[in-house]
Amino acid sequence: MLANEPIIRLTAFAGVLAMMMLWEQLAPRRAPAAGNTTRRLNNLALVGLDTLLVRLLFPILAVGFASEMEQRGIGLFNIIALPHWLAVLLAIILLDLAIYWQHRLFHILPLFWRMHRVHHADPAFDTTTALRFHPLEIMVSMLIKLAVVAALGAPPLAVLLFEVILNATAMFNHGNVSLPPALEQRLRWLLVTPDLHRVHHSIHGDEINRNFGFNLSLWDRLFGSLAAQPRDGHGGMTIGLHDFRSSRAQWLDRLLLQPFKSSGN
């Protein structure tokens, strides 16, 4: 798997994205917003730019860094003796916990929030929203991820699996898709569902600061940040932030400038 990392990543990304976009067309949870095509294209352009910058600016990425830590014997799982399968499983769970707290941190610290609000300023909620992050946030997130990988001594396989799983589940739980209510209620006990994560994209400040999980729903229950439903209902709730709501604000150039602006379109 490690030898085919780029192919695995690209195949998983393209496959899940295509599946989610088809699902959104066939069974949307909410009516598509006006200007949806332009907004989606700019969200996709942003993730393309993010990917290019990461490749240019980081000489080593998370999986390669994990291999380097493994060779040097650095980090928890390179010190304690555990069966490989167990180390992989535990590392995936702990990496998910780290992402939960990283997400909360980006809501707490004003400087980080300016970067992260590009994600929340999307006035609609669909699978392309999962890809909409400012390059500065991506760079900071990569540095945090590398630090966590080093501290854990996470096996390279665990890092690869975690990144593929996280990317897929983020696109799923941002999807504008309908699930049968009974299935959704069961699924949310393990995973973050679209109905759970949609609350986090509410225009109401108290709801924005709930439901931080991207993969496992355990952390929000454990740390008291779970909101089961939005106060205005899924059909009636307003998505996004009070500022940056115009169609022009969704263009790539405005998304890149947004962290440096207090408000506006």
C-alpha positions as CSV (number, residue, x, y, z in Angstrom):
1,M,0.0,0.0,0.0
2,L,2.8,2.5,0.9
3,A,4.5,2.0,-2.4
4,N,1.2,2.9,-4.2
5,E,0.3,5.8,-1.9
6,P,-0.3,8.5,-4.6
7,I,-2.6,6.1,-6.6
8,I,-4.5,5.1,-3.5
9,R,-5.0,8.7,-2.4
10,L,-6.1,9.9,-5.8
11,T,-8.4,7.0,-6.5
12,A,-10.1,7.3,-3.1
13,F,-10.5,11.0,-3.4
14,A,-11.9,11.0,-7.0
15,G,-14.1,8.0,-6.3
16,V,-15.7,9.4,-3.1
17,L,-16.1,12.9,-4.6
18,A,-17.8,11.5,-7.7
19,M,-20.1,9.3,-5.6
20,M,-21.0,12.1,-3.2
21,M,-21.8,14.6,-6.0
22,L,-24.0,12.0,-7.7
23,W,-25.8,11.2,-4.4
24,E,-26.4,15.0,-3.9
25,Q,-28.0,15.1,-7.3
26,L,-30.2,12.1,-6.8
27,A,-31.2,12.6,-3.1
28,P,-30.4,16.1,-1.8
29,R,-31.2,17.0,1.9
30,R,-31.7,20.7,1.1
31,A,-32.5,22.6,-2.1
32,P,-29.3,23.6,-3.9
33,A,-28.4,27.3,-3.3
34,A,-28.3,29.9,-6.0
35,G,-25.0,30.2,-7.8
36,N,-24.2,26.6,-6.8
37,T,-22.0,25.7,-9.8
38,T,-19.8,28.8,-9.5
39,R,-19.4,28.2,-5.7
40,R,-18.5,24.6,-6.2
41,L,-15.9,25.3,-9.0
42,N,-14.2,27.9,-6.8
43,N,-14.2,25.4,-3.8
44,L,-12.5,22.8,-6.1
45,A,-10.0,25.4,-7.4
46,L,-9.1,26.2,-3.8
47,V,-8.3,22.5,-3.0
48,G,-6.3,22.3,-6.2
49,L,-4.2,25.3,-5.1
50,D,-3.8,23.8,-1.6
51,T,-2.5,20.5,-2.9
52,L,0.0,22.3,-5.2
53,L,1.3,24.5,-2.4
54,V,1.7,21.6,0.0
55,R,3.7,19.7,-2.5
56,L,5.9,22.7,-3.2
57,L,6.5,23.9,0.4
58,F,6.8,20.6,2.3
59,P,9.8,18.4,1.5
60,I,8.2,15.5,3.3
61,L,4.6,14.7,4.0
62,A,2.9,12.8,6.8
63,V,3.4,9.2,5.5
64,G,7.0,9.8,4.6
65,F,7.6,11.6,7.9
66,A,6.1,8.6,9.7
67,S,8.5,6.3,7.9
68,E,11.4,8.5,8.9
69,M,10.3,8.5,12.6
70,E,9.9,4.7,12.4
71,Q,13.5,4.3,11.2
72,R,14.8,6.5,13.9
73,G,12.7,4.9,16.7
74,I,11.1,8.2,17.6
75,G,7.6,8.3,19.2
76,L,5.3,6.3,21.4
77,F,4.5,3.4,19.1
78,N,8.2,3.1,18.2
79,I,9.1,2.7,21.8
80,I,6.5,0.4,23.2
81,A,6.1,-3.1,21.9
82,L,2.7,-3.7,20.4
83,P,1.4,-6.0,17.6
84,H,1.5,-4.0,14.4
85,W,-2.2,-4.3,13.8
86,L,-2.9,-2.9,17.3
87,A,-0.5,0.0,16.9
88,V,-2.1,0.9,13.6
89,L,-5.6,0.8,15.1
90,L,-4.7,2.9,18.1
91,A,-2.7,5.4,16.1
92,I,-5.7,5.9,13.8
93,I,-8.0,6.6,16.8
94,L,-5.5,8.9,18.4
95,L,-4.9,10.8,15.2
96,D,-8.6,11.3,15.0
97,L,-8.7,12.7,18.5
98,A,-5.9,15.1,17.6
99,I,-7.9,16.4,14.6
100,Y,-10.9,16.9,16.9
101,W,-8.8,19.1,19.3
102,Q,-7.1,20.9,16.4
103,H,-10.5,21.8,15.0
104,R,-11.5,23.2,18.4
105,L,-8.3,25.2,18.5
106,F,-9.0,26.8,15.2
107,H,-12.3,28.0,16.7
108,I,-10.7,29.3,19.9
109,L,-7.7,31.3,18.7
110,P,-8.6,34.5,16.8
111,L,-5.7,34.2,14.3
112,F,-6.5,30.6,13.5
113,W,-10.2,31.4,13.2
114,R,-9.5,34.0,10.5
115,M,-8.0,31.2,8.5
116,H,-10.7,28.6,9.4
117,R,-13.7,30.9,8.7
118,V,-13.0,30.5,5.0
119,H,-14.5,27.0,5.5
120,H,-17.4,28.3,7.5
121,A,-18.1,31.2,5.2
122,D,-19.5,28.9,2.6
123,P,-23.2,29.9,2.4
124,A,-24.2,26.4,1.3
125,F,-23.3,22.9,2.6
126,D,-22.2,20.2,0.2
127,T,-19.3,17.8,-0.4
128,T,-17.1,20.6,-1.9
129,T,-17.4,22.5,1.4
130,A,-15.3,19.7,2.9
131,L,-12.4,20.7,0.5
132,R,-12.7,24.5,1.1
133,F,-9.8,25.4,3.4
134,H,-7.5,28.4,3.1
135,P,-3.8,27.5,2.2
136,L,-2.6,29.1,5.5
137,E,-4.8,26.7,7.5
138,I,-3.6,23.8,5.4
139,M,0.0,24.7,6.2
140,V,-0.6,25.1,9.9
141,S,-2.6,21.9,9.9
142,M,0.3,20.0,8.2
143,L,2.8,21.3,10.9
144,I,0.5,20.1,13.6
145,K,0.0,16.7,11.9
146,L,3.7,16.2,11.6
147,A,4.2,17.0,15.3
148,V,1.5,14.5,16.3
149,V,2.9,11.8,14.0
150,A,6.3,12.3,15.6
151,A,4.9,12.2,19.1
152,L,2.9,9.1,18.5
153,G,5.5,7.4,16.3
154,A,2.4,6.5,14.2
155,P,3.1,3.6,11.8
156,P,3.2,4.8,8.2
157,L,0.3,2.5,7.3
158,A,-1.8,4.1,10.0
159,V,-1.0,7.5,8.7
160,L,-2.0,6.6,5.2
161,L,-5.2,4.9,6.2
162,F,-6.1,7.7,8.5
163,E,-5.6,10.4,5.8
164,V,-7.7,8.4,3.3
165,I,-10.4,7.7,5.8
166,L,-10.5,11.3,7.1
167,N,-10.7,12.7,3.6
168,A,-13.5,10.3,2.7
169,T,-15.6,10.8,5.8
170,A,-15.2,14.6,5.6
171,M,-16.6,14.6,2.1
172,F,-19.4,12.3,3.3
173,N,-20.4,14.3,6.4
174,H,-20.4,17.6,4.4
175,G,-22.7,16.0,1.8
176,N,-26.0,17.5,1.0
177,V,-27.5,14.1,1.0
178,S,-30.5,12.4,2.6
179,L,-30.2,9.3,4.7
180,P,-33.1,7.2,6.0
181,P,-33.8,8.5,9.5
182,A,-33.5,5.1,11.2
183,L,-30.1,4.5,9.5
184,E,-28.9,8.1,10.3
185,Q,-29.7,7.6,14.0
186,R,-27.8,4.4,14.2
187,L,-24.8,5.6,12.1
188,R,-24.3,8.8,14.2
189,W,-23.4,6.7,17.2
190,L,-20.2,5.8,15.5
191,L,-19.6,8.3,12.7
192,V,-20.2,12.0,12.1
193,T,-23.2,12.1,9.7
194,P,-24.2,15.0,7.4
195,D,-27.0,15.9,9.8
196,L,-24.6,16.0,12.7
197,H,-22.0,18.1,11.0
198,R,-24.5,20.4,9.3
199,V,-25.2,21.9,12.8
200,H,-21.6,23.0,13.0
201,H,-22.1,25.1,9.8
202,S,-25.1,27.0,11.3
203,I,-25.1,30.8,11.2
204,H,-25.8,30.7,15.0
205,G,-22.5,31.2,17.0
206,D,-23.4,28.6,19.7
207,E,-24.1,26.0,17.1
208,I,-20.9,26.7,15.2
209,N,-19.0,25.8,18.4
210,R,-20.5,22.3,18.5
211,N,-19.9,19.1,16.6
212,F,-16.2,19.4,15.9
213,G,-15.7,15.8,14.9
214,F,-14.8,14.9,11.3
215,N,-14.8,11.1,11.6
216,L,-15.7,9.5,14.9
217,S,-18.7,11.1,16.7
218,L,-17.3,9.8,20.1
219,W,-15.2,12.9,20.8
220,D,-18.1,15.3,20.8
221,R,-20.1,13.2,23.2
222,L,-17.0,12.6,25.4
223,F,-16.0,16.2,25.6
224,G,-19.5,17.8,25.8
225,S,-19.6,19.5,22.4
226,L,-22.4,17.5,20.8
227,A,-25.6,19.2,19.5
228,A,-28.0,16.6,18.1
229,Q,-30.1,18.9,15.9
230,P,-30.1,22.6,14.7
231,R,-32.6,24.8,16.4
232,D,-34.1,26.0,13.1
233,G,-34.3,22.5,11.6
234,H,-32.2,21.1,8.7
235,G,-34.5,22.5,6.1
236,G,-34.9,25.9,7.6
237,M,-31.4,26.6,9.0
238,T,-29.1,29.2,7.6
239,I,-25.7,28.0,6.6
240,G,-22.5,30.1,6.9
241,L,-21.5,33.4,8.5
242,H,-23.2,36.8,8.6
243,D,-20.3,38.3,6.6
244,F,-19.0,37.2,3.2
245,R,-22.4,36.0,1.9
246,S,-22.5,37.4,-1.6
247,S,-21.8,35.3,-4.7
248,R,-18.7,37.4,-5.4
249,A,-17.3,36.4,-1.9
250,Q,-17.2,32.8,-3.1
251,W,-14.7,33.4,-5.9
252,L,-11.2,32.1,-5.4
253,D,-9.5,35.5,-5.2
254,R,-11.8,36.6,-2.4
255,L,-11.4,33.3,-0.5
256,L,-7.6,33.8,-0.5
257,L,-8.0,37.4,0.8
258,Q,-10.7,36.7,3.4
259,P,-8.4,36.0,6.4
260,F,-7.0,39.5,6.0
261,K,-10.4,41.2,6.0
262,S,-12.7,41.9,8.9
263,S,-15.9,41.7,6.9
264,G,-17.2,42.4,3.4
265,N,-18.0,40.8,0.1
